[in-house]
Amino acid sequence: MNSKEIIQLGEAVLEGHIISEQEALSLTDTCEEDIPLLAAYANKIRVKFAGKKVDMCGVVNARSGLCSEDCKFCAQSVYHQTNAQPFSLISNDEALAAFSKLSKAGAERASIVTSGKGMENDPDFERIVALIKQVSTIAGIEICANLGTISYDQAALLVKSGIKRYAHNLETSPRFYPAICTTHPYQERLNTLLAAKKAGLELCSGGIIGLGETWNDRINLALTLRSLDVASIPINILNPIQGTLLEKQPPLSPLEILKTFGIFRFILPNKVIRPAGGREINLRDMQGAVMLAGANGLIIGNYLTFGGRDIAKDFIMVNDAGLHPHIK
Amino acid sequence: MSYDLIFMLGKKVLNGEQLTFSEALQLTQIDEADIPILLGVANKVRIKFTGNQVDTCEIVNARSGGCSEDCKFCAQSAHHDVKFDSYPLMNETQILQAAKAAESHGAYRFCIVTAGCGMKHDPDFEKITDSIKRIGRETGLERCCSLGILSPAHVKALKAAGITRYHHNLETSKSYFEQICTTHTYDERVETIKNVKAEGLEVCSGGIIGLGENWQQRLELAFALKELDVDSVPINVLNPVKGTALEDRPPLKPMEVLQTFAIFRLILPTKILRYAGGREKALGELVPLGFLSGINGMLIGNYLTTSGRGADMDLTTVRNLGLKPIAE
């Protein structure tokens, strides 16, 4: 799109227009010099429909590695030889300490994350539910869960134990998905999201960009997430981990990343769009810019298998952009 | 509807027309949510009139401190009690070393800066011209200098030594200048710039924002620079140095700083708008956004009495944004 078309479409979205796949695809044709304008409209859309608040969320890796699945990007897959240290389910005390630490650092929510395909016949599930009940007692932080494939009954149990939001990424588009993972189908991921939703859970679901997918795939992912009415969309940017199949994948340029966030905001005006893992390595000092390109959430602190940056820096960045983190 | 105004005025500038003072003043009043749009428009103006190049300049503080003048922001004024290194003129070898270092950092220009009111009866003047000649013989750098107030005879001697551009800030508007400096006049500064131009040298002249000036006065500076038809406009953002009269000055908001750059770009579409001192402190992680808001030049390395963030980091940022450092 040229600048005039971006403005027209931006104005339409501000008036409540729901953009079509064709319109979203045209946005991907925006030339480099107009990306700041696209980002500026994404910012306006975000301020109008989602305000100036930035949702700060942390993750706790509660069980790591030895995953049976072959997701090509993942350091925790048994198919890859990486430096990520596997460990079994952490104790309640360890979980309490980890969530308390995030709460103290300013996170308003944090997710308990476990490796593995999911909770079907998983002997840890009961312990996880007990653990969630215990960490739910920590004041001032909302606990989310990210346990892979779950059934409706399990989702209902999570609701009872205090979980309001379930996190489960679609990762990429249905078309590109078989190139990323062959051990479980896309439909299984959709089924989990639908089961969680049916049980009354909000959804946090996004993916990873920079896997080698096309713009079409990215748009398709965004539209799929829109149709599922997910509340929060974490967008990871591939951090190619040595030992994974994608270790040599070339990085996206920071401007292409900004453009992606901007287009996601056009498609999902009122949702939380959250830069997640890989933002430090890929955006480098452009992380402030992405907060003015439609993003309104962050994963803060460390990620599952690699470190993030100092949480205080993210709070300063958000304030510098004229935005407001949830202040405790 | 301030975005209508932004696009109307942006289009006017893109069509080659001049922004009036009252139009520029309207751009200072826009809604905060529309500031990124103004930045996007300034980026388009910058690309159209100056391309994707970024001019790089490194300075050397060749004679530091003990200055007779009372500029309220300045660490080098004898009127302030500031802790920093004061030293007489560096010798030719030291200045040459600084120039060679600047060239290796990626600087296209090199500027010799000396403390003091100017070159009247200054015994160092001849040594400085010798150093300039030497740098011309031993490096490929464009040579600039910033020596304060000059007579026409000084300008001739500098030109003969190989200087292509002279730096002399107006600092602020005529109406605010007396609040900032009482030991020499704004008109003396203008006269030096006119002397320099009369000899056919290019001029680098800008100022400092955040001194306490209002928007009207900031724009007066921009229009004075436009009237003088200077070639390069360095914009410093006050870094309040302890011991100066402005040590307690509250900082500008980052978004206001970016807005200032963008409005300057619309007033001065074809000129070099140059990042200078204080940007790191004022903008934090929004520094890269300046390059998408109208900035097309920068000082790299350190400033006179404060440190920069390192040439490598700045040049990487520029390349990441698809822009081209001029020396590459």
Interface residues (C-beta under 8 A of the other chain):
Chain A: S3 I7 E32 E33 D34 I35 P36 L37 L38 A39 A40 Y41 N43 K44 V47 K48 S253 P254 L255 R284 D285 M286 Q287 G288 A289 L292 K313 I316 M317 D320 A321 G322
Chain B: Y3 F7 E32 A33 D34 P36 I37 L39 G40 V41 N43 K44 I47 K253 P254 M255 L283 G284 E285 L286 V287 P288 L289 L292 S293 M313 T316 T317 N320 L321 G322
